Amino acid sequence: MKTLRLILGDQLNSQHSWFQNTNNEMTYCMFEMRQETDYVKHHIQKVIGFFAAMRAFAVILESQGHKVIYYKITDDNNTQDLTKNIETLINEKNIESFEYMQPDEYRLDKQLQDLCNKLSIKTNAVDTEHFYTTRDELKSFFEGKKQYLMENFYRHMRKKHDVLVVSDQPEGGKWNYDKSNRKKWKGDEEIPHYKSFRNAVDEILNDLEAAQVKTFGHFTTKTFSYPIDREQALEQLNYFCEQLLIKFGDFQDAMHTEEEYLYHSRISFAMNIKLVSPKEVVDTVIDYYRAHKSEIDISQVEGFVRQILGWREYMRGMYWALMPDYKSENYLENSNTLPEFFWTGNTKMNCLKHAITNSLDNAYAHHIQRLMITGNYALLTQIDPNEVDAWYLGIYIDAIEWVQLPNTRGMSQYADGGKIATKPYVSSGSYINKMSNYCGSCHYNHKEKVTEDACPFNSLYWNFLDDKRHVLKDNRRMGMMYSLLDKMDKDNLHQMKQRAQHIIESPDDF
């Protein structure tokens, strides 16, 4: 039976059972499309990365004897629409059966289901064979419970998959070493340089220019540094184990003006397009730890495992449990516009300048920069979560909606009213000073609240608490902060609210 199989740009799993045997009746199709480059404005490196990895994957499949039809962004026969491309191929090639791997994004899942409902030929959807969990596993796990607490799910996953567990108890005596993962990096030792791949992408750049694809962000090196195939992804993973794992946990929340990556792995892009699986990553890290126990503390390893086996799988499960309504959640009714400096990095606030510039330069920022710098600011200035979502989805190379949306709208912006985060993740300048050296060379003083040189985060923080009191006052985790707010001098609060309003109204002046 002549079968057409679709491979999406984030389904580059060479270990999938689809590819274990060749079949002359089987044709694989892959498309670079304006549908995907244009539904949100993307960072130039994100588009390059996807296209480079897709092209490399197609070459590998062909070298293994598989039949591949690949449409580049500039090909005349490319309709730039997923549905139309598939329908055209089915008609041209007399296809009798269409198959696809289940997409991880709701919009693509619906698009393909709608297509299959129209087709008169046999259709079938299969699992991507990538995640630890099925789409609905988390929802089933929490059935009947009031809160979907990540920690409970994480412990369940550790036990189920026998990860850092001894006789059903956590190896080392603790399930979570988060309190050991909050050290400030002081620049007193040299960090190994990040692993960089020099992937030539001149052809892709020319194609994007010819197609007039609109992007943002910076790309000046002319070679792409992230992994674009499985071999490079495994090399990246091994480099992390050998050079960076030893201090990862200690400094995973740290931020520094002179360091873009610190001890982070830079493996998320490769995982999210499925060059390597989360199980491979976790197993490799734990195997390395077991072989080097005298050098590496378990807190370094658990901190990394928690991000993948816990948080990543939790985010995916929450996405499928809550979509499609989740995409329109706006519990705090925020409606302000994202400042222009989010697209340029031109601000006197040093923490934001560094986090945004790093994002524009590298399509990268680690989770604390995303949560407690850019996300914190967006929440405190009460930005419309639709605008925040679009920025996060566009700027980061590892941002695919299943992981971006619950992280941004839920964890970062509290737009879901607490389905993911038990409280809004907001802070004044004191937290930023505690976890970074940003404040030391900033135009603003992190200790001041209302003076002209006062850190904007300070007045914004107390203004936010006061503005949102009606929806947050009963949150038990916010009780201490509201107690402090109630004891605050009314004149001081009034001055802070005035300054905060000025910042909100004219954010690009700061």
C-alpha positions as CSV (number, residue, x, y, z in Angstrom):
1,M,0.0,0.0,0.0
2,K,1.4,3.4,-1.0
3,T,1.8,5.3,2.2
4,L,2.7,8.9,3.0
5,R,4.2,9.6,6.4
6,L,4.5,13.2,7.7
7,I,7.5,14.3,9.8
8,L,7.1,17.7,11.6
9,G,10.1,19.9,12.4
10,D,10.1,18.9,16.1
11,Q,9.8,15.1,15.4
12,L,13.4,14.4,14.3
13,N,13.6,11.1,16.3
14,S,15.9,8.8,14.4
15,Q,15.3,6.1,17.0
16,H,11.5,6.0,16.2
17,S,10.2,2.6,15.1
18,W,9.1,4.1,11.8
19,F,12.7,4.2,10.6
20,Q,14.0,0.8,11.7
21,N,13.2,-0.7,8.3
22,T,13.0,0.6,4.7
23,N,10.0,0.1,2.5
24,N,9.6,1.2,-1.2
25,E,5.9,1.7,-0.6
26,M,6.6,4.2,2.2
27,T,7.4,7.9,1.5
28,Y,8.3,10.4,4.1
29,C,7.4,14.1,3.7
30,M,8.9,17.2,5.4
31,F,8.0,20.8,4.8
32,E,9.6,24.2,5.6
33,M,6.5,26.4,5.6
34,R,5.4,30.0,6.0
35,Q,2.6,28.6,8.0
36,E,5.2,27.8,10.7
37,T,7.6,30.8,10.3
38,D,4.7,33.3,10.3
39,Y,2.2,32.3,12.9
40,V,4.3,34.2,15.4
41,K,7.4,36.2,14.7
42,H,10.5,34.1,15.5
43,H,14.1,34.7,16.4
44,I,16.3,34.2,13.3
45,Q,18.3,31.5,15.1
46,K,15.2,29.6,15.9
47,V,14.1,29.4,12.2
48,I,17.7,28.6,11.1
49,G,17.9,25.9,13.8
50,F,14.7,24.1,12.8
51,F,15.5,24.2,9.1
52,A,19.1,23.1,9.6
53,A,18.0,20.2,11.7
54,M,15.2,19.2,9.4
55,R,17.5,19.3,6.3
56,A,20.1,17.2,8.2
57,F,17.5,14.7,9.2
58,A,16.2,14.3,5.7
59,V,19.7,13.6,4.4
60,I,20.2,11.0,7.1
61,L,16.9,9.2,6.2
62,E,17.8,9.2,2.5
63,S,21.2,7.8,3.3
64,Q,19.5,4.9,5.1
65,G,17.4,4.1,2.0
66,H,14.2,5.8,3.0
67,K,12.2,7.7,0.3
68,V,11.9,11.4,1.3
69,I,10.0,14.3,-0.2
70,Y,11.4,17.6,1.2
71,Y,10.0,21.0,0.4
72,K,12.3,24.0,1.1
73,I,10.9,27.3,2.0
74,T,11.7,28.6,-1.5
75,D,10.4,25.6,-3.6
76,D,7.8,26.5,-6.2
77,N,5.7,23.5,-5.4
78,N,5.5,24.4,-1.7
79,T,2.1,25.8,-1.0
80,Q,3.4,27.0,2.5
81,D,0.4,25.3,4.1
82,L,0.6,21.9,5.8
83,T,-2.9,20.7,4.7
84,K,-2.5,21.8,1.1
85,N,1.0,20.2,0.8
86,I,-0.3,16.9,2.1
87,E,-3.4,16.9,-0.1
88,T,-1.3,17.7,-3.2
89,L,1.1,14.9,-2.5
90,I,-1.7,12.4,-1.9
91,N,-3.2,13.2,-5.3
92,E,0.1,13.4,-7.2
93,K,1.5,10.2,-5.8
94,N,-1.7,8.2,-5.7
95,I,-1.2,7.7,-2.0
96,E,-3.5,5.1,-0.4
97,S,-2.7,5.7,3.3
98,F,-1.6,8.7,5.3
99,E,0.2,8.5,8.7
100,Y,1.6,11.0,11.1
101,M,3.2,11.2,14.5
102,Q,1.0,13.0,17.0
103,P,2.0,16.6,17.2
104,D,2.9,18.2,20.5
105,E,1.1,21.4,19.7
106,Y,-2.7,21.6,19.9
107,R,-3.1,23.7,16.8
108,L,-1.2,21.2,14.6
109,D,-3.0,18.3,16.2
110,K,-6.3,19.9,15.3
111,Q,-5.2,20.7,11.8
112,L,-4.2,17.2,11.1
113,Q,-7.3,15.7,12.7
114,D,-9.4,18.0,10.5
115,L,-7.4,16.9,7.4
116,C,-7.9,13.2,8.2
117,N,-11.6,13.7,8.6
118,K,-11.7,15.0,5.1
119,L,-9.5,12.4,3.4
120,S,-11.1,9.4,1.8
121,I,-8.0,7.2,2.3
122,K,-6.9,5.3,5.3
123,T,-5.2,7.5,8.1
124,N,-3.4,6.7,11.3
125,A,-1.7,8.7,14.0
126,V,1.2,7.2,16.1
127,D,3.0,8.2,19.2
128,T,6.3,10.1,18.8
129,E,8.0,7.6,21.1
130,H,9.9,10.4,22.9
131,F,8.4,11.3,26.3
132,Y,8.3,9.3,29.5
133,T,4.6,9.9,29.7
134,T,1.5,9.7,27.4
135,R,-0.5,12.9,26.7
136,D,-3.1,12.0,29.3
137,E,-1.0,10.4,32.0
138,L,-0.7,13.4,34.2
139,K,-4.4,14.2,34.0
140,S,-5.2,10.6,35.1
141,F,-2.6,10.8,37.9
142,F,-4.3,13.9,39.4
143,E,-7.9,12.8,38.8
144,G,-10.0,13.8,41.7
145,K,-7.4,16.0,43.3
146,K,-7.8,19.8,43.8
147,Q,-4.3,20.8,42.9
148,Y,-1.9,19.5,40.3
149,L,1.3,19.8,42.4
150,M,4.4,19.2,40.4
151,E,6.3,17.8,43.4
152,N,3.8,14.9,43.8
153,F,4.0,14.1,40.1
154,Y,7.8,14.2,40.2
155,R,8.0,11.7,43.1
156,H,5.6,9.5,41.2
157,M,7.8,9.6,38.1
158,R,11.0,8.9,40.1
159,K,9.4,5.8,41.6
160,K,7.7,4.6,38.4
161,H,10.9,4.9,36.3
162,D,13.3,3.9,39.1
163,V,15.3,7.1,38.9
164,L,17.5,7.9,41.9
165,V,15.4,5.7,44.1
166,V,16.4,3.0,46.5
167,S,13.7,0.7,47.9
168,D,11.0,3.2,47.0
169,Q,12.9,6.0,48.8
170,P,14.9,8.9,47.4
171,E,18.6,8.2,46.9
172,G,20.6,10.4,49.2
173,G,17.6,10.9,51.6
174,K,15.8,13.8,49.9
175,W,13.4,14.0,47.0
176,N,14.4,17.5,46.2
177,Y,17.6,19.5,46.7
178,D,16.2,22.8,45.5
179,K,17.5,24.6,48.6
180,S,21.0,23.6,47.5
181,N,20.4,24.9,44.0
182,R,20.3,28.6,44.8
183,K,23.9,29.7,45.1
184,K,25.1,33.0,43.7
185,W,28.0,32.7,41.3
186,K,30.7,35.2,42.2
187,G,33.0,34.8,39.3
188,D,35.8,33.4,41.3
189,E,36.6,30.4,39.1
190,E,36.7,29.7,35.4
191,I,33.7,28.0,33.8
192,P,34.4,25.7,30.9
193,H,33.4,27.3,27.6
194,Y,30.1,26.0,26.2
195,K,30.2,23.4,23.5
196,S,29.7,25.2,20.1
197,F,29.1,23.5,16.8
198,R,30.1,25.3,13.6
199,N,27.2,24.3,11.4
200,A,27.3,26.1,8.0
201,V,23.9,27.6,7.3
202,D,24.6,30.0,4.4
203,E,22.1,28.3,2.2
204,I,19.4,28.6,4.8
205,L,20.1,32.3,5.3
206,N,19.9,32.9,1.5
207,D,16.6,31.0,1.4
208,L,15.1,33.0,4.2
209,E,16.1,36.2,2.5
210,A,14.7,35.1,-0.8
211,A,11.5,34.1,0.8
212,Q,11.4,37.3,2.8
213,V,10.7,35.6,6.1
214,K,10.4,38.2,8.8
215,T,12.4,37.4,12.0
216,F,14.0,39.3,14.8
217,G,17.1,38.8,17.0
218,H,20.7,38.6,16.1
219,F,22.8,36.2,14.1
220,T,26.3,37.4,13.3
221,T,28.6,34.4,13.4
222,K,27.4,32.8,10.1
223,T,27.6,29.4,11.7
224,F,25.0,27.8,13.9
225,S,26.2,26.7,17.3
226,Y,23.5,24.4,18.6
227,P,23.3,20.7,17.8
228,I,21.4,19.9,14.6
229,D,21.7,16.1,14.5
230,R,21.7,13.2,16.9
231,E,25.5,12.8,16.9
232,Q,26.0,16.4,17.9
233,A,23.3,16.2,20.5
234,L,25.0,13.3,22.1
235,E,28.3,15.1,22.0
236,Q,26.6,18.1,23.7
237,L,25.2,15.8,26.4
238,N,28.5,14.1,27.1
239,Y,30.3,17.5,27.3
240,F,27.8,18.6,29.9
241,C,28.4,15.5,32.0
242,E,32.2,15.8,31.7
243,Q,32.6,19.5,32.2
244,L,29.5,21.1,33.7
245,L,27.4,18.7,35.7
246,I,29.8,18.9,38.7
247,K,28.5,22.4,39.5
248,F,25.2,22.5,37.7
249,G,22.9,22.2,40.7
250,D,24.8,24.7,42.8
251,F,24.4,27.5,40.3
252,Q,21.4,26.6,38.2
253,D,19.5,29.7,39.4
254,A,22.5,32.0,39.3
255,M,22.9,35.0,36.9
256,H,26.0,37.0,36.0
257,T,26.9,39.8,33.7
258,E,30.0,38.0,32.3
259,E,28.4,34.5,31.8
260,E,25.6,33.7,29.4
261,Y,25.3,29.9,30.2
262,L,27.1,29.2,33.4
263,Y,26.8,25.4,34.0
264,H,23.7,24.9,31.9
265,S,23.6,22.1,29.4
266,R,22.2,23.9,26.3
267,I,20.5,20.5,25.4
268,S,16.9,21.7,25.5
269,F,16.7,22.5,21.7
270,A,18.0,19.1,20.8
271,M,15.5,17.5,23.2
272,N,12.6,19.5,22.1
273,I,13.1,18.6,18.4
274,K,13.6,15.0,19.6
275,L,17.2,14.4,18.5
276,V,17.6,12.8,21.9
277,S,15.0,11.6,24.3
278,P,14.6,12.7,27.9
279,K,15.2,9.2,29.1
280,E,18.5,9.1,27.2
281,V,19.5,12.4,28.8
282,V,18.5,11.4,32.3
283,D,20.1,7.9,32.0
284,T,23.4,9.4,30.6
285,V,23.6,11.9,33.4
286,I,22.9,9.3,36.1
287,D,25.4,6.8,34.6
288,Y,28.1,9.5,34.6
289,Y,27.3,10.4,38.2
290,R,27.5,6.8,39.3
291,A,30.9,6.5,37.7
292,H,32.1,9.7,39.4
293,K,30.4,9.7,42.8
294,S,33.5,10.8,44.6
295,E,33.5,14.0,42.6
296,I,29.9,14.9,42.0
297,D,27.3,15.5,44.8
298,I,23.8,14.1,44.3
299,S,22.3,17.6,44.6
300,Q,23.9,18.5,41.2
301,V,22.3,15.5,39.5
302,E,18.9,15.7,41.2
303,G,18.6,19.4,40.2
304,F,19.1,18.4,36.6
305,V,16.8,15.3,36.7
306,R,14.1,17.4,38.3
307,Q,14.1,19.8,35.3
308,I,13.5,16.9,32.8
309,L,11.8,14.0,34.5
310,G,9.8,16.3,36.7
311,W,9.2,19.7,35.2
312,R,9.4,19.0,31.5
313,E,7.0,16.0,31.7
314,Y,4.7,18.0,34.1
315,M,4.5,20.9,31.7
316,R,3.5,18.7,28.8
317,G,0.9,16.9,30.9
318,M,-0.6,20.2,32.1
319,Y,-0.7,21.5,28.5
320,W,-2.8,18.6,27.2
321,A,-4.9,18.6,30.4
322,L,-5.8,22.3,30.1
323,M,-5.9,23.1,26.4
324,P,-7.5,24.7,24.4
325,D,-9.1,27.0,27.0
326,Y,-5.7,27.5,28.7
327,K,-4.4,29.7,25.8
328,S,-6.9,32.4,26.7
329,E,-6.6,32.4,30.5
330,N,-6.1,35.9,32.0
331,Y,-7.0,35.5,35.7
332,L,-5.4,38.8,36.7
333,E,-7.0,40.7,33.8
334,N,-3.7,42.2,32.7
335,S,-3.8,44.2,29.5
336,N,-0.7,46.5,29.1
337,T,1.6,46.4,26.1
338,L,5.0,44.9,26.0
339,P,7.7,47.6,26.1
340,E,9.8,48.3,23.0
341,F,13.0,47.4,24.9
342,F,11.9,43.7,24.9
343,W,12.8,43.8,21.2
344,T,16.0,45.8,21.5
345,G,17.5,45.3,25.0
346,N,17.8,49.1,25.3
347,T,17.0,49.8,29.0
348,K,18.8,51.2,31.9
349,M,17.7,48.3,34.1
350,N,20.8,46.1,34.0
351,C,19.1,42.8,34.8
352,L,16.6,43.2,31.9
353,K,19.3,44.6,29.6
354,H,21.5,41.5,30.1
355,A,18.6,38.9,30.1
356,I,17.1,40.4,26.9
357,T,20.4,41.0,25.1
358,N,21.4,37.4,25.8
359,S,18.1,36.3,24.4
360,L,18.4,38.4,21.3
361,D,22.0,37.3,20.8
362,N,21.6,33.6,21.5
363,A,17.9,32.8,21.4
364,Y,18.6,31.6,24.9
365,A,18.1,32.5,28.6
366,H,18.0,30.0,31.5
367,H,14.8,29.4,33.5
368,I,15.5,32.0,36.2
369,Q,16.3,34.8,33.7
370,R,13.0,33.9,32.0
371,L,11.0,33.6,35.2
372,M,12.4,36.2,37.6
373,I,13.8,38.8,35.3
374,T,11.7,39.2,32.1
375,G,8.7,37.3,33.4
376,N,8.8,39.1,36.7
377,Y,8.9,42.4,35.0
378,A,6.1,41.6,32.6
379,L,3.9,40.4,35.5
380,L,4.6,43.4,37.7
381,T,3.9,45.8,34.8
382,Q,0.7,43.8,34.1
383,I,1.4,43.0,30.5
384,D,-1.3,41.2,28.4
385,P,-0.4,37.5,28.6
386,N,-1.0,37.2,24.9
387,E,1.8,39.6,24.2
388,V,4.1,37.8,26.7
389,D,3.3,34.4,25.2
390,A,4.1,35.6,21.7
391,W,7.5,37.1,22.8
392,Y,8.5,33.9,24.7
393,L,7.4,31.6,21.9
394,G,9.2,33.6,19.3
395,I,12.5,34.5,21.0
396,Y,13.7,31.2,22.4
397,I,15.1,28.4,20.3
398,D,13.7,25.7,22.5
399,A,10.2,27.3,22.7
400,I,7.5,25.0,21.3
401,E,4.0,25.8,22.6
402,W,3.5,22.7,24.7
403,V,6.4,23.7,26.9
404,Q,6.3,27.5,26.4
405,L,2.6,28.2,27.1
406,P,2.2,26.5,30.5
407,N,5.6,27.9,31.6
408,T,4.8,31.4,30.5
409,R,1.0,31.8,31.1
410,G,1.0,29.6,34.1
411,M,4.3,29.6,36.0
412,S,5.5,33.1,34.9
413,Q,2.4,35.2,34.5
414,Y,-0.1,33.5,36.9
415,A,-2.7,34.0,34.2
416,D,-4.3,30.6,35.1
417,G,-5.0,31.7,38.6
418,G,-2.8,29.0,40.2
419,K,-3.3,25.9,38.2
420,I,0.5,25.5,37.9
421,A,2.1,27.9,40.3
422,T,0.8,28.1,43.9
423,K,1.5,31.9,43.9
424,P,2.6,34.6,41.5
425,Y,6.4,34.5,41.0
426,V,7.1,38.2,41.7
427,S,9.9,39.8,43.5
428,S,11.5,43.2,44.2
429,G,15.1,44.0,43.4
430,S,16.4,42.2,46.5
431,Y,15.9,38.7,44.9
432,I,17.7,39.8,41.7
433,N,20.6,41.1,43.8
434,K,20.7,37.9,45.8
435,M,21.0,35.7,42.7
436,S,23.1,37.9,40.4
437,N,25.7,40.6,40.1
438,Y,23.3,42.7,37.9
439,C,22.5,45.2,40.6
440,G,26.1,46.2,41.3
441,S,26.6,47.9,38.0
442,C,23.1,49.1,37.4
443,H,21.9,52.6,36.9
444,Y,19.4,52.0,39.7
445,N,19.8,51.3,43.4
446,H,18.2,48.1,44.4
447,K,17.8,49.3,48.0
448,E,15.8,52.4,47.1
449,K,12.0,52.4,46.5
450,V,10.9,56.0,45.5
451,T,13.9,58.1,44.7
452,E,14.8,58.8,41.1
453,D,17.5,56.2,41.2
454,A,15.3,53.6,42.9
455,C,15.1,50.1,41.3
456,P,11.9,50.0,39.3
457,F,11.2,46.5,40.5
458,N,10.7,47.8,44.1
459,S,7.9,50.1,43.5
460,L,6.4,47.8,40.9
461,Y,6.4,44.9,43.3
462,W,4.4,46.7,46.1
463,N,2.1,48.4,43.5
464,F,1.3,44.9,42.1
465,L,0.5,43.5,45.5
466,D,-1.8,46.4,46.2
467,D,-3.5,46.4,42.7
468,K,-4.2,42.7,42.8
469,R,-5.1,42.4,46.5
470,H,-8.7,41.6,45.6
471,V,-7.7,38.3,43.9
472,L,-4.5,37.4,45.9
473,K,-5.3,38.3,49.5
474,D,-6.6,34.9,50.4
475,N,-3.6,33.0,48.9
476,R,-1.9,31.5,52.0
477,R,1.6,31.8,50.4
478,M,1.1,35.6,50.0
479,G,0.0,36.1,53.6
480,M,3.3,37.4,54.9
481,M,3.7,39.9,52.0
482,Y,0.2,41.3,52.5
483,S,0.9,41.6,56.3
484,L,3.9,43.7,55.4
485,L,1.9,45.7,52.9
486,D,-0.8,46.4,55.6
487,K,1.9,47.8,58.0
488,M,3.5,50.0,55.3
489,D,3.3,53.8,55.8
490,K,0.5,55.0,53.6
491,D,2.5,57.9,52.2
492,N,5.3,55.6,51.2
493,L,2.9,53.3,49.5
494,H,1.3,56.2,47.7
495,Q,4.7,57.4,46.4
496,M,5.6,53.9,45.3
497,K,2.4,53.5,43.4
498,Q,2.9,56.9,41.7
499,R,6.4,55.8,40.6
500,A,5.1,52.4,39.5
501,Q,2.4,54.0,37.4
502,H,5.0,56.2,35.7
503,I,7.1,53.1,34.9
504,I,4.0,51.3,33.6
505,E,3.0,54.2,31.4
506,S,6.5,55.0,30.1
507,P,8.5,51.8,30.4
508,D,11.0,52.7,27.7
509,D,12.1,55.8,29.7
510,F,13.7,53.5,32.3
